[in-house]
Amino acid sequence: MNKPNRHIFVCTSSRPTGQQKGMCLNKEGVSVMMKFMEEIGERDLGGDVAITNTGCFGLCEQGPIVVVYPDNVWYKKVSADDVEEIMDKHIEGGEPVTRLLI
Amino acid sequence: MNKPNRHIFVCTSSRPTGQQKGMCLNKEGVSVMMKFMEEIGERDLGGDVAITNTGCFGLCEQGPIVVVYPDNVWYKKVSADDVEEIMDKHIEGGEPVTRLLI
């Protein structure tokens, strides 16, 4: 397999059992996930940038949480409207979006 | 927050909608997740090593999938019995377990 150069993880509050507990989900974690998928597709970055939904990162009050590896950059309170900026500045430009950093 | 030095992601087939589709789940992804949590606790590594369950990585035939960042190391067909070796050699020892690499 070709490993991604960047891997975006988006909390959608999925518990291992399938039950969903809430905060990032309620705060539109799924919309954030879908917007990232759309942007990755439109920019034809599918080979370089992976995206995966996750369970809880333990920072629920600051959700929706987005984590980017290998950078180890953690974003808080991400909305679907923030996704283009993260894609432009960070994923394509290499500089984290400071206003959203945890 | 203190960022983890290593972050272990375990596929438990959790879809963003909460529905679980299957393969890593059926192949004991949840047991793998639980075993990692137990080992991290017993070794008192909770501050350094994070663990998060995920949705599908798109490599279902090779599941359960475990991904370790920032190393960008991808493991296939991981069972609960493999977890101690991954913890010993890779997470604590710094060397990936080659027999499980994708």
N, CA and C atoms of all chains as a GROMACS GRO file, in nm:
protein
  612
    1MET      N    1   0.083  -0.121   0.000
    1MET     CA    2   0.000   0.000   0.000
    1MET      C    3   0.086   0.126   0.000
    2ASN      N    4   0.031   0.236  -0.052
    2ASN     CA    5   0.096   0.365  -0.042
    2ASN      C    6   0.046   0.436   0.083
    3LYS      N    7   0.137   0.463   0.172
    3LYS     CA    8   0.096   0.532   0.294
    3LYS      C    9   0.066   0.678   0.263
    4PRO      N   10  -0.031   0.735   0.334
    4PRO     CA   11  -0.059   0.877   0.314
    4PRO      C   12   0.053   0.963   0.371
    5ASN      N   13   0.072   1.081   0.311
    5ASN     CA   14   0.168   1.178   0.367
    5ASN      C   15   0.108   1.250   0.487
    6ARG      N   16  -0.024   1.269   0.479
    6ARG     CA   17  -0.095   1.328   0.593
    6ARG      C   18  -0.221   1.249   0.618
    7HIS      N   19  -0.255   1.239   0.745
    7HIS     CA   20  -0.374   1.163   0.783
    7HIS      C   21  -0.457   1.248   0.878
    8ILE      N   22  -0.579   1.279   0.833
    8ILE     CA   23  -0.670   1.364   0.910
    8ILE      C   24  -0.767   1.274   0.986
    9PHE      N   25  -0.777   1.292   1.116
    9PHE     CA   26  -0.871   1.216   1.199
    9PHE      C   27  -0.976   1.311   1.253
   10VAL      N   28  -1.102   1.274   1.235
   10VAL     CA   29  -1.213   1.359   1.278
   10VAL      C   30  -1.298   1.283   1.378
   11CYS      N   31  -1.317   1.340   1.496
   11CYS     CA   32  -1.402   1.273   1.594
   11CYS      C   33  -1.549   1.282   1.553
   12THR      N   34  -1.610   1.166   1.539
   12THR     CA   35  -1.756   1.161   1.517
   12THR      C   36  -1.821   1.084   1.631
   13SER      N   37  -1.748   1.076   1.743
   13SER     CA   38  -1.803   1.016   1.866
   13SER      C   39  -1.846   0.871   1.851
   14SER      N   40  -1.778   0.798   1.767
   14SER     CA   41  -1.814   0.658   1.747
   14SER      C   42  -1.749   0.572   1.854
   15ARG      N   43  -1.829   0.511   1.936
   15ARG     CA   44  -1.772   0.420   2.036
   15ARG      C   45  -1.740   0.286   1.971
   16PRO      N   46  -1.646   0.211   2.032
   16PRO     CA   47  -1.613   0.080   1.974
   16PRO      C   48  -1.736  -0.008   1.959
   17THR      N   49  -1.830   0.008   2.046
   17THR     CA   50  -1.951  -0.074   2.041
   17THR      C   51  -2.052  -0.024   1.938
   18GLY      N   52  -2.025   0.091   1.879
   18GLY     CA   53  -2.116   0.145   1.779
   18GLY      C   54  -2.206   0.253   1.837
   19GLN      N   55  -2.226   0.248   1.967
   19GLN     CA   56  -2.305   0.351   2.034
   19GLN      C   57  -2.232   0.485   2.019
   20GLN      N   58  -2.307   0.590   2.004
   20GLN     CA   59  -2.243   0.720   1.988
   20GLN      C   60  -2.279   0.809   2.105
   21LYS      N   61  -2.177   0.863   2.169
   21LYS     CA   62  -2.209   0.930   2.294
   21LYS      C   63  -2.240   1.076   2.281
   22GLY      N   64  -2.187   1.142   2.179
   22GLY     CA   65  -2.247   1.269   2.165
   22GLY      C   66  -2.181   1.396   2.126
   23MET      N   67  -2.086   1.448   2.202
   23MET     CA   68  -2.060   1.591   2.186
   23MET      C   69  -2.008   1.628   2.047
   24CYS      N   70  -1.904   1.559   2.000
   24CYS     CA   71  -1.853   1.595   1.866
   24CYS      C   72  -1.957   1.562   1.760
   25LEU      N   73  -2.033   1.459   1.783
   25LEU     CA   74  -2.139   1.424   1.689
   25LEU      C   75  -2.245   1.534   1.687
   26ASN      N   76  -2.290   1.573   1.805
   26ASN     CA   77  -2.391   1.677   1.814
   26ASN      C   78  -2.340   1.809   1.757
   27LYS      N   79  -2.211   1.832   1.777
   27LYS     CA   80  -2.151   1.955   1.728
   27LYS      C   81  -2.103   1.941   1.584
   28GLU      N   82  -2.168   1.866   1.506
   28GLU     CA   83  -2.145   1.851   1.363
   28GLU      C   84  -2.011   1.790   1.322
   29GLY      N   85  -1.959   1.698   1.401
   29GLY     CA   86  -1.840   1.624   1.360
   29GLY      C   87  -1.858   1.553   1.226
   30VAL      N   88  -1.977   1.502   1.202
   30VAL     CA   89  -2.001   1.431   1.075
   30VAL      C   90  -1.996   1.529   0.957
   31SER      N   91  -2.051   1.650   0.973
   31SER     CA   92  -2.043   1.750   0.865
   31SER      C   93  -1.899   1.787   0.835
   32VAL      N   94  -1.817   1.797   0.941
   32VAL     CA   95  -1.675   1.828   0.924
   32VAL      C   96  -1.607   1.716   0.844
   33MET      N   97  -1.635   1.594   0.883
   33MET     CA   98  -1.580   1.476   0.812
   33MET      C   99  -1.618   1.478   0.665
   34MET      N  100  -1.745   1.499   0.637
   34MET     CA  101  -1.793   1.496   0.499
   34MET      C  102  -1.730   1.609   0.416
   35LYS      N  103  -1.714   1.725   0.479
   35LYS     CA  104  -1.654   1.839   0.408
   35LYS      C  105  -1.507   1.810   0.374
   36PHE      N  106  -1.434   1.747   0.469
   36PHE     CA  107  -1.296   1.709   0.439
   36PHE      C  108  -1.292   1.609   0.322
   37MET      N  109  -1.381   1.513   0.323
   37MET     CA  110  -1.382   1.413   0.216
   37MET      C  111  -1.407   1.480   0.080
   38GLU      N  112  -1.499   1.575   0.080
   38GLU     CA  113  -1.532   1.647  -0.042
   38GLU      C  114  -1.409   1.727  -0.092
   39GLU      N  115  -1.345   1.798   0.000
   39GLU     CA  116  -1.230   1.881  -0.038
   39GLU      C  117  -1.113   1.796  -0.087
   40ILE      N  118  -1.090   1.684  -0.021
   40ILE     CA  119  -0.980   1.595  -0.063
   40ILE      C  120  -1.008   1.543  -0.204
   41GLY      N  121  -1.134   1.510  -0.230
   41GLY     CA  122  -1.172   1.462  -0.363
   41GLY      C  123  -1.157   1.570  -0.468
   42GLU      N  124  -1.208   1.688  -0.439
   42GLU     CA  125  -1.204   1.799  -0.536
   42GLU      C  126  -1.062   1.841  -0.568
   43ARG      N  127  -0.974   1.830  -0.468
   43ARG     CA  128  -0.834   1.871  -0.490
   43ARG      C  129  -0.749   1.754  -0.541
   44ASP      N  130  -0.812   1.639  -0.562
   44ASP     CA  131  -0.744   1.520  -0.612
   44ASP      C  132  -0.626   1.480  -0.524
   45LEU      N  133  -0.647   1.484  -0.395
   45LEU     CA  134  -0.541   1.452  -0.299
   45LEU      C  135  -0.558   1.313  -0.236
   46GLY      N  136  -0.646   1.235  -0.294
   46GLY     CA  137  -0.680   1.105  -0.234
   46GLY      C  138  -0.562   1.013  -0.209
   47GLY      N  139  -0.459   1.021  -0.291
   47GLY     CA  140  -0.343   0.934  -0.271
   47GLY      C  141  -0.251   0.982  -0.160
   48ASP      N  142  -0.253   1.112  -0.136
   48ASP     CA  143  -0.158   1.172  -0.041
   48ASP      C  144  -0.218   1.194   0.097
   49VAL      N  145  -0.348   1.220   0.100
   49VAL     CA  146  -0.413   1.261   0.225
   49VAL      C  147  -0.523   1.161   0.260
   50ALA      N  148  -0.511   1.098   0.374
   50ALA     CA  149  -0.615   1.005   0.420
   50ALA      C  150  -0.703   1.074   0.523
   51ILE      N  151  -0.826   1.026   0.533
   51ILE     CA  152  -0.916   1.079   0.636
   51ILE      C  153  -0.991   0.962   0.699
   52THR      N  154  -1.002   0.967   0.832
   52THR     CA  155  -1.066   0.858   0.906
   52THR      C  156  -1.147   0.917   1.020
   53ASN      N  157  -1.268   0.869   1.037
   53ASN     CA  158  -1.348   0.911   1.154
   53ASN      C  159  -1.305   0.831   1.276
   54THR      N  160  -1.324   0.890   1.391
   54THR     CA  161  -1.277   0.824   1.514
   54THR      C  162  -1.381   0.829   1.626
   55GLY      N  163  -1.348   0.757   1.731
   55GLY     CA  164  -1.417   0.772   1.858
   55GLY      C  165  -1.357   0.888   1.935
   56CYS      N  166  -1.394   0.895   2.059
   56CYS     CA  167  -1.364   1.009   2.146
   56CYS      C  168  -1.215   1.029   2.173
   57PHE      N  169  -1.169   1.154   2.164
   57PHE     CA  170  -1.032   1.190   2.201
   57PHE      C  171  -1.024   1.237   2.347
   58GLY      N  172  -1.136   1.243   2.414
   58GLY     CA  173  -1.135   1.283   2.554
   58GLY      C  174  -1.130   1.434   2.576
   59LEU      N  175  -1.166   1.510   2.474
   59LEU     CA  176  -1.161   1.657   2.484
   59LEU      C  177  -1.296   1.714   2.442
   60CYS      N  178  -1.402   1.652   2.491
   60CYS     CA  179  -1.536   1.676   2.438
   60CYS      C  180  -1.580   1.822   2.443
   61GLU      N  181  -1.541   1.894   2.546
   61GLU     CA  182  -1.586   2.033   2.556
   61GLU      C  183  -1.530   2.118   2.443
   62GLN      N  184  -1.419   2.069   2.386
   62GLN     CA  185  -1.354   2.146   2.280
   62GLN      C  186  -1.386   2.092   2.140
   63GLY      N  187  -1.477   1.998   2.132
   63GLY     CA  188  -1.511   1.937   2.004
   63GLY      C  189  -1.591   2.029   1.914
   64PRO      N  190  -1.605   1.993   1.786
   64PRO     CA  191  -1.545   1.878   1.721
   64PRO      C  192  -1.392   1.887   1.711
   65ILE      N  193  -1.329   1.775   1.742
   65ILE     CA  194  -1.183   1.765   1.742
   65ILE      C  195  -1.136   1.708   1.608
   66VAL      N  196  -1.031   1.769   1.555
   66VAL     CA  197  -0.964   1.718   1.435
   66VAL      C  198  -0.816   1.707   1.467
   67VAL      N  199  -0.756   1.593   1.435
   67VAL     CA  200  -0.613   1.571   1.461
   67VAL      C  201  -0.546   1.535   1.330
   68VAL      N  202  -0.432   1.597   1.304
   68VAL     CA  203  -0.358   1.570   1.180
   68VAL      C  204  -0.222   1.510   1.214
   69TYR      N  205  -0.196   1.391   1.158
   69TYR     CA  206  -0.066   1.326   1.173
   69TYR      C  207  -0.001   1.314   1.038
   70PRO      N  208   0.134   1.305   1.028
   70PRO     CA  209   0.228   1.292   1.139
   70PRO      C  210   0.258   1.424   1.211
   71ASP      N  211   0.194   1.532   1.172
   71ASP     CA  212   0.224   1.664   1.230
   71ASP      C  213   0.195   1.670   1.381
   72ASN      N  214   0.104   1.585   1.428
   72ASN     CA  215   0.060   1.591   1.568
   72ASN      C  216   0.000   1.729   1.599
   73VAL      N  217  -0.083   1.776   1.508
   73VAL     CA  218  -0.153   1.904   1.524
   73VAL      C  219  -0.298   1.875   1.563
   74TRP      N  220  -0.342   1.939   1.671
   74TRP     CA  221  -0.477   1.915   1.725
   74TRP      C  222  -0.560   2.041   1.713
   75TYR      N  223  -0.676   2.028   1.648
   75TYR     CA  224  -0.768   2.141   1.631
   75TYR      C  225  -0.894   2.122   1.716
   76LYS      N  226  -0.946   2.235   1.763
   76LYS     CA  227  -1.068   2.233   1.844
   76LYS      C  228  -1.179   2.310   1.775
   77LYS      N  229  -1.301   2.279   1.818
   77LYS     CA  230  -1.419   2.353   1.773
   77LYS      C  231  -1.420   2.378   1.622
   78VAL      N  232  -1.388   2.274   1.549
   78VAL     CA  233  -1.383   2.285   1.403
   78VAL      C  234  -1.524   2.277   1.348
   79SER      N  235  -1.557   2.368   1.258
   79SER     CA  236  -1.685   2.360   1.188
   79SER      C  237  -1.658   2.329   1.041
   80ALA      N  238  -1.763   2.292   0.970
   80ALA     CA  239  -1.749   2.263   0.827
   80ALA      C  240  -1.695   2.386   0.754
   81ASP      N  241  -1.726   2.503   0.804
   81ASP     CA  242  -1.678   2.628   0.742
   81ASP      C  243  -1.528   2.649   0.758
   82ASP      N  244  -1.466   2.577   0.852
   82ASP     CA  245  -1.320   2.591   0.874
   82ASP      C  246  -1.239   2.498   0.784
   83VAL      N  247  -1.305   2.404   0.721
   83VAL     CA  248  -1.233   2.296   0.653
   83VAL      C  249  -1.150   2.347   0.535
   84GLU      N  250  -1.206   2.438   0.456
   84GLU     CA  251  -1.129   2.491   0.341
   84GLU      C  252  -1.001   2.559   0.386
   85GLU      N  253  -1.009   2.632   0.496
   85GLU     CA  254  -0.890   2.701   0.547
   85GLU      C  255  -0.784   2.601   0.594
   86ILE      N  256  -0.828   2.495   0.662
   86ILE     CA  257  -0.733   2.391   0.705
   86ILE      C  258  -0.669   2.324   0.584
   87MET      N  259  -0.749   2.298   0.483
   87MET     CA  260  -0.695   2.235   0.361
   87MET      C  261  -0.595   2.327   0.292
   88ASP      N  262  -0.631   2.455   0.276
   88ASP     CA  263  -0.545   2.551   0.207
   88ASP      C  264  -0.414   2.573   0.283
   89LYS      N  265  -0.428   2.614   0.407
   89LYS     CA  266  -0.310   2.658   0.483
   89LYS      C  267  -0.225   2.541   0.532
   90HIS      N  268  -0.291   2.441   0.588
   90HIS     CA  269  -0.216   2.334   0.653
   90HIS      C  270  -0.186   2.216   0.558
   91ILE      N  271  -0.291   2.157   0.508
   91ILE     CA  272  -0.270   2.033   0.430
   91ILE      C  273  -0.195   2.062   0.300
   92GLU      N  274  -0.230   2.171   0.235
   92GLU     CA  275  -0.158   2.204   0.111
   92GLU      C  276  -0.044   2.303   0.135
   93GLY      N  277  -0.059   2.390   0.234
   93GLY     CA  278   0.042   2.495   0.255
   93GLY      C  279   0.146   2.464   0.361
   94GLY      N  280   0.119   2.363   0.444
   94GLY     CA  281   0.219   2.323   0.543
   94GLY      C  282   0.218   2.399   0.675
   95GLU      N  283   0.129   2.498   0.687
   95GLU     CA  284   0.125   2.577   0.811
   95GLU      C  285  -0.006   2.556   0.885
   96PRO      N  286  -0.001   2.510   1.009
   96PRO     CA  287  -0.127   2.490   1.084
   96PRO      C  288  -0.208   2.619   1.096
   97VAL      N  289  -0.337   2.605   1.111
   97VAL     CA  290  -0.428   2.719   1.129
   97VAL      C  291  -0.428   2.752   1.279
   98THR      N  292  -0.354   2.854   1.314
   98THR     CA  293  -0.325   2.879   1.456
   98THR      C  294  -0.451   2.911   1.538
   99ARG      N  295  -0.548   2.978   1.479
   99ARG     CA  296  -0.666   3.019   1.557
   99ARG      C  297  -0.749   2.899   1.605
  100LEU      N  298  -0.726   2.782   1.546
  100LEU     CA  299  -0.804   2.663   1.585
  100LEU      C  300  -0.723   2.564   1.670
  101LEU      N  301  -0.598   2.596   1.697
  101LEU     CA  302  -0.512   2.501   1.771
  101LEU      C  303  -0.560   2.484   1.916
  102ILE      N  304  -0.550   2.360   1.963
  102ILE     CA  305  -0.575   2.334   2.105
  102ILE      C  306  -0.451   2.372   2.182
  103MET      N  307  -0.312   2.127   2.662
  103MET     CA  308  -0.310   1.981   2.672
  103MET      C  309  -0.170   1.929   2.642
  104ASN      N  310  -0.137   1.813   2.698
  104ASN     CA  311  -0.013   1.745   2.663
  104ASN      C  312  -0.040   1.650   2.548
  105LYS      N  313   0.028   1.673   2.440
  105LYS     CA  314   0.008   1.583   2.325
  105LYS      C  315   0.077   1.451   2.350
  106PRO      N  316   0.021   1.344   2.299
  106PRO     CA  317   0.087   1.214   2.314
  106PRO      C  318   0.212   1.206   2.226
  107ASN      N  319   0.309   1.126   2.272
  107ASN     CA  320   0.426   1.101   2.188
  107ASN      C  321   0.396   0.997   2.082
  108ARG      N  322   0.307   0.905   2.115
  108ARG     CA  323   0.261   0.807   2.017
  108ARG      C  324   0.110   0.795   2.027
  109HIS      N  325   0.048   0.775   1.914
  109HIS     CA  326  -0.098   0.763   1.910
  109HIS      C  327  -0.134   0.637   1.831
  110ILE      N  328  -0.200   0.545   1.899
  110ILE     CA  329  -0.238   0.417   1.839
  110ILE      C  330  -0.384   0.427   1.795
  111PHE      N  331  -0.410   0.398   1.669
  111PHE     CA  332  -0.547   0.398   1.615
  111PHE      C  333  -0.586   0.255   1.580
  112VAL      N  334  -0.702   0.213   1.630
  112VAL     CA  335  -0.747   0.076   1.606
  112VAL      C  336  -0.881   0.079   1.534
  113CYS      N  337  -0.890   0.013   1.420
  113CYS     CA  338  -1.018   0.009   1.349
  113CYS      C  339  -1.117  -0.081   1.422
  114THR      N  340  -1.228  -0.021   1.458
  114THR     CA  341  -1.338  -0.101   1.512
  114THR      C  342  -1.461  -0.087   1.422
  115SER      N  343  -1.435  -0.044   1.298
  115SER     CA  344  -1.540  -0.038   1.195
  115SER      C  345  -1.656   0.054   1.230
  116SER      N  346  -1.627   0.159   1.303
  116SER     CA  347  -1.734   0.252   1.341
  116SER      C  348  -1.757   0.352   1.230
  117ARG      N  349  -1.873   0.348   1.170
  117ARG     CA  350  -1.905   0.447   1.067
  117ARG      C  351  -1.944   0.579   1.133
  118PRO      N  352  -1.929   0.689   1.058
  118PRO     CA  353  -1.966   0.819   1.116
  118PRO      C  354  -2.111   0.822   1.164
  119THR      N  355  -2.194   0.745   1.100
  119THR     CA  356  -2.335   0.742   1.139
  119THR      C  357  -2.362   0.652   1.259
  120GLY      N  358  -2.260   0.577   1.303
  120GLY     CA  359  -2.279   0.488   1.416
  120GLY      C  360  -2.298   0.344   1.373
  121GLN      N  361  -2.345   0.328   1.252
  121GLN     CA  362  -2.360   0.193   1.197
  121GLN      C  363  -2.221   0.128   1.185
  122GLN      N  364  -2.214   0.001   1.210
  122GLN     CA  365  -2.085  -0.066   1.200
  122GLN      C  366  -2.089  -0.167   1.087
  123LYS      N  367  -1.993  -0.156   0.996
  123LYS     CA  368  -2.007  -0.239   0.877
  123LYS      C  369  -1.944  -0.374   0.888
  124GLY      N  370  -1.838  -0.386   0.964
  124GLY     CA  371  -1.807  -0.522   0.985
  124GLY      C  372  -1.673  -0.584   1.000
  125MET      N  373  -1.585  -0.577   0.901
  125MET     CA  374  -1.479  -0.676   0.901
  125MET      C  375  -1.385  -0.664   1.021
  126CYS      N  376  -1.333  -0.546   1.046
  126CYS     CA  377  -1.243  -0.534   1.162
  126CYS      C  378  -1.318  -0.560   1.292
  127LEU      N  379  -1.444  -0.523   1.294
  127LEU     CA  380  -1.524  -0.551   1.412
  127LEU      C  381  -1.542  -0.702   1.431
  128ASN      N  382  -1.582  -0.768   1.323
  128ASN     CA  383  -1.602  -0.913   1.330
  128ASN      C  384  -1.472  -0.985   1.363
  129LYS      N  385  -1.362  -0.928   1.316
  129LYS     CA  386  -1.231  -0.990   1.339
  129LYS      C  387  -1.168  -0.939   1.469
  130GLU      N  388  -1.247  -0.911   1.565
  130GLU     CA  389  -1.202  -0.874   1.700
  130GLU      C  390  -1.125  -0.744   1.714
  131GLY      N  391  -1.158  -0.645   1.631
  131GLY     CA  392  -1.098  -0.512   1.649
  131GLY      C  393  -1.122  -0.456   1.789
  132VAL      N  394  -1.239  -0.483   1.844
  132VAL     CA  395  -1.271  -0.431   1.977
  132VAL      C  396  -1.184  -0.497   2.084
  133SER      N  397  -1.158  -0.626   2.071
  133SER     CA  398  -1.069  -0.694   2.167
  133SER      C  399  -0.928  -0.638   2.160
  134VAL      N  400  -0.883  -0.607   2.039
  134VAL     CA  401  -0.751  -0.548   2.020
  134VAL      C  402  -0.745  -0.412   2.090
  135MET      N  403  -0.848  -0.333   2.068
  135MET     CA  404  -0.858  -0.201   2.132
  135MET      C  405  -0.853  -0.213   2.285
  136MET      N  406  -0.934  -0.304   2.338
  136MET     CA  407  -0.940  -0.319   2.484
  136MET      C  408  -0.806  -0.366   2.541
  137LYS      N  409  -0.739  -0.454   2.468
  137LYS     CA  410  -0.609  -0.504   2.514
  137LYS      C  411  -0.505  -0.392   2.515
  138PHE      N  412  -0.506  -0.308   2.413
  138PHE     CA  413  -0.415  -0.192   2.413
  138PHE      C  414  -0.442  -0.102   2.533
  139MET      N  415  -0.570  -0.076   2.560
  139MET     CA  416  -0.604   0.012   2.673
  139MET      C  417  -0.554  -0.046   2.804
  140GLU      N  418  -0.569  -0.176   2.818
  140GLU     CA  419  -0.524  -0.246   2.939
  140GLU      C  420  -0.372  -0.235   2.953
  141GLU      N  421  -0.301  -0.260   2.843
  141GLU     CA  422  -0.154  -0.257   2.847
  141GLU      C  423  -0.101  -0.116   2.875
  142ILE      N  424  -0.164  -0.016   2.814
  142ILE     CA  425  -0.122   0.123   2.837
  142ILE      C  426  -0.142   0.158   2.984
  143GLY      N  427  -0.253   0.114   3.040
  143GLY     CA  428  -0.279   0.140   3.182
  143GLY      C  429  -0.181   0.069   3.272
  144GLU      N  430  -0.158  -0.059   3.246
  144GLU     CA  431  -0.068  -0.138   3.331
  144GLU      C  432   0.075  -0.085   3.328
  145ARG      N  433   0.115  -0.034   3.212
  145ARG     CA  434   0.252   0.018   3.198
  145ARG      C  435   0.261   0.166   3.237
  146ASP      N  436   0.150   0.222   3.278
  146ASP     CA  437   0.145   0.362   3.322
  146ASP      C  438   0.192   0.458   3.212
  147LEU      N  439   0.148   0.431   3.090
  147LEU     CA  440   0.190   0.512   2.974
  147LEU      C  441   0.082   0.609   2.929
  148GLY      N  442  -0.020   0.625   3.010
  148GLY     CA  443  -0.136   0.706   2.970
  148GLY      C  444  -0.104   0.848   2.926
  149GLY      N  445  -0.002   0.907   2.982
  149GLY     CA  446   0.033   1.044   2.943
  149GLY      C  447   0.108   1.052   2.810
  150ASP      N  448   0.177   0.944   2.777
  150ASP     CA  449   0.263   0.944   2.658
  150ASP      C  450   0.199   0.880   2.536
  151VAL      N  451   0.112   0.783   2.563
  151VAL     CA  452   0.057   0.703   2.454
  151VAL      C  453  -0.095   0.716   2.454
  152ALA      N  454  -0.148   0.765   2.344
  152ALA     CA  455  -0.294   0.776   2.330
  152ALA      C  456  -0.346   0.661   2.246
  153ILE      N  457  -0.472   0.626   2.266
  153ILE     CA  458  -0.535   0.524   2.183
  153ILE      C  459  -0.676   0.569   2.148
  154THR      N  460  -0.712   0.550   2.021
  154THR     CA  461  -0.842   0.594   1.973
  154THR      C  462  -0.897   0.490   1.876
  155ASN      N  463  -1.023   0.458   1.890
  155ASN     CA  464  -1.086   0.368   1.791
  155ASN      C  465  -1.128   0.448   1.669
  156THR      N  466  -1.135   0.381   1.557
  156THR     CA  467  -1.165   0.452   1.432
  156THR      C  468  -1.268   0.378   1.347
  157GLY      N  469  -1.309   0.448   1.243
  157GLY     CA  470  -1.384   0.385   1.136
  157GLY      C  471  -1.287   0.323   1.036
  158CYS      N  472  -1.340   0.284   0.925
  158CYS     CA  473  -1.269   0.204   0.825
  158CYS      C  474  -1.148   0.274   0.763
  159PHE      N  475  -1.036   0.200   0.752
  159PHE     CA  476  -0.917   0.248   0.681
  159PHE      C  477  -0.915   0.204   0.535
  160GLY      N  478  -1.016   0.128   0.493
  160GLY     CA  479  -1.023   0.085   0.354
  160GLY      C  480  -0.936  -0.035   0.321
  161LEU      N  481  -0.896  -0.109   0.423
  161LEU     CA  482  -0.809  -0.226   0.401
  161LEU      C  483  -0.870  -0.348   0.469
  162CYS      N  484  -0.999  -0.363   0.449
  162CYS     CA  485  -1.078  -0.457   0.530
  162CYS      C  486  -1.027  -0.601   0.525
  163GLU      N  487  -0.980  -0.644   0.409
  163GLU     CA  488  -0.935  -0.785   0.399
  163GLU      C  489  -0.815  -0.811   0.490
  164GLN      N  490  -0.744  -0.702   0.524
  164GLN     CA  491  -0.624  -0.718   0.607
  164GLN      C  492  -0.650  -0.684   0.754
  165GLY      N  493  -0.775  -0.661   0.788
  165GLY     CA  494  -0.808  -0.622   0.924
  165GLY      C  495  -0.796  -0.736   1.023
  166PRO      N  496  -0.798  -0.706   1.152
  166PRO     CA  497  -0.803  -0.571   1.210
  166PRO      C  498  -0.676  -0.490   1.185
  167ILE      N  499  -0.700  -0.363   1.149
  167ILE     CA  500  -0.592  -0.270   1.117
  167ILE      C  501  -0.559  -0.186   1.240
  168VAL      N  502  -0.428  -0.170   1.264
  168VAL     CA  503  -0.379  -0.081   1.370
  168VAL      C  504  -0.276   0.013   1.306
  169VAL      N  505  -0.290   0.143   1.330
  169VAL     CA  506  -0.199   0.243   1.274
  169VAL      C  507  -0.137   0.321   1.389
  170VAL      N  508  -0.006   0.339   1.384
  170VAL     CA  509   0.064   0.413   1.490
  170VAL      C  510   0.128   0.538   1.431
  171TYR      N  511   0.089   0.654   1.487
  171TYR     CA  512   0.148   0.782   1.448
  171TYR      C  513   0.223   0.840   1.567
  172PRO      N  514   0.325   0.928   1.545
  172PRO     CA  515   0.366   0.985   1.417
  172PRO      C  516   0.450   0.892   1.330
  173ASP      N  517   0.472   0.769   1.374
  173ASP     CA  518   0.558   0.676   1.302
  173ASP      C  519   0.507   0.643   1.162
  174ASN      N  520   0.374   0.654   1.142
  174ASN     CA  521   0.312   0.612   1.016
  174ASN      C  522   0.338   0.464   0.990
  175VAL      N  523   0.323   0.383   1.092
  175VAL     CA  524   0.340   0.238   1.084
  175VAL      C  525   0.202   0.174   1.081
  176TRP      N  526   0.180   0.088   0.981
  176TRP     CA  527   0.049   0.026   0.962
  176TRP      C  528   0.061  -0.126   0.983
  177TYR      N  529  -0.022  -0.178   1.073
  177TYR     CA  530  -0.023  -0.322   1.102
  177TYR      C  531  -0.151  -0.387   1.050
  178LYS      N  532  -0.138  -0.511   1.007
  178LYS     CA  533  -0.252  -0.588   0.956
  178LYS      C  534  -0.278  -0.711   1.042
  179LYS      N  535  -0.399  -0.759   1.031
  179LYS     CA  536  -0.438  -0.886   1.096
  179LYS      C  537  -0.389  -0.895   1.240
  180VAL      N  538  -0.409  -0.786   1.312
  180VAL     CA  539  -0.364  -0.781   1.451
  180VAL      C  540  -0.467  -0.853   1.539
  181SER      N  541  -0.418  -0.939   1.627
  181SER     CA  542  -0.506  -1.003   1.725
  181SER      C  543  -0.470  -0.951   1.864
  182ALA      N  544  -0.558  -0.977   1.959
  182ALA     CA  545  -0.530  -0.934   2.097
  182ALA      C  546  -0.399  -0.995   2.147
  183ASP      N  547  -0.366  -1.114   2.096
  183ASP     CA  548  -0.241  -1.181   2.137
  183ASP      C  549  -0.116  -1.110   2.086
  184ASP      N  550  -0.132  -1.023   1.985
  184ASP     CA  551  -0.016  -0.951   1.930
  184ASP      C  552   0.014  -0.821   2.006
  185VAL      N  553  -0.079  -0.780   2.089
  185VAL     CA  554  -0.070  -0.645   2.147
  185VAL      C  555   0.051  -0.629   2.238
  186GLU      N  556   0.079  -0.729   2.322
  186GLU     CA  557   0.195  -0.718   2.410
  186GLU      C  558   0.325  -0.701   2.332
  187GLU      N  559   0.336  -0.773   2.222
  187GLU     CA  560   0.458  -0.762   2.140
  187GLU      C  561   0.470  -0.623   2.078
  188ILE      N  562   0.359  -0.568   2.031
  188ILE     CA  563   0.362  -0.433   1.974
  188ILE      C  564   0.400  -0.332   2.082
  189MET      N  565   0.344  -0.351   2.201
  189MET     CA  566   0.377  -0.260   2.311
  189MET      C  567   0.526  -0.270   2.349
  190ASP      N  568   0.576  -0.393   2.362
  190ASP     CA  569   0.716  -0.415   2.402
  190ASP      C  570   0.813  -0.360   2.298
  191LYS      N  571   0.798  -0.412   2.176
  191LYS     CA  572   0.898  -0.383   2.073
  191LYS      C  573   0.884  -0.243   2.015
  192HIS      N  574   0.761  -0.205   1.984
  192HIS     CA  575   0.742  -0.080   1.911
  192HIS      C  576   0.719   0.039   2.004
  193ILE      N  577   0.613   0.030   2.083
  193ILE     CA  578   0.574   0.148   2.162
  193ILE      C  579   0.679   0.179   2.270
  194GLU      N  580   0.731   0.075   2.333
  194GLU     CA  581   0.834   0.100   2.435
  194GLU      C  582   0.976   0.086   2.378
  195GLY      N  583   0.992  -0.002   2.277
  195GLY     CA  584   1.127  -0.029   2.225
  195GLY      C  585   1.166   0.051   2.102
  196GLY      N  586   1.066   0.109   2.034
  196GLY     CA  587   1.097   0.194   1.920
  196GLY      C  588   1.112   0.123   1.786
  197GLU      N  589   1.098  -0.012   1.786
  197GLU     CA  590   1.113  -0.088   1.661
  197GLU      C  591   0.981  -0.153   1.622
  198PRO      N  592   0.930  -0.124   1.502
  198PRO     CA  593   0.805  -0.187   1.460
  198PRO      C  594   0.814  -0.340   1.457
  199VAL      N  595   0.701  -0.405   1.475
  199VAL     CA  596   0.694  -0.552   1.468
  199VAL      C  597   0.679  -0.590   1.321
  200THR      N  598   0.790  -0.631   1.262
  200THR     CA  599   0.793  -0.646   1.115
  200THR      C  600   0.697  -0.752   1.062
  201ARG      N  601   0.672  -0.857   1.138
  201ARG     CA  602   0.586  -0.964   1.085
  201ARG      C  603   0.441  -0.920   1.066
  202LEU      N  604   0.403  -0.808   1.127
  202LEU     CA  605   0.265  -0.760   1.116
  202LEU      C  606   0.252  -0.639   1.023
  203LEU      N  607   0.361  -0.594   0.964
  203LEU     CA  608   0.354  -0.474   0.881
  203LEU      C  609   0.274  -0.498   0.753
  204ILE      N  610   0.199  -0.397   0.714
  204ILE     CA  611   0.131  -0.401   0.584
  204ILE      C  612   0.233  -0.365   0.478
   0.00000   0.00000   0.00000
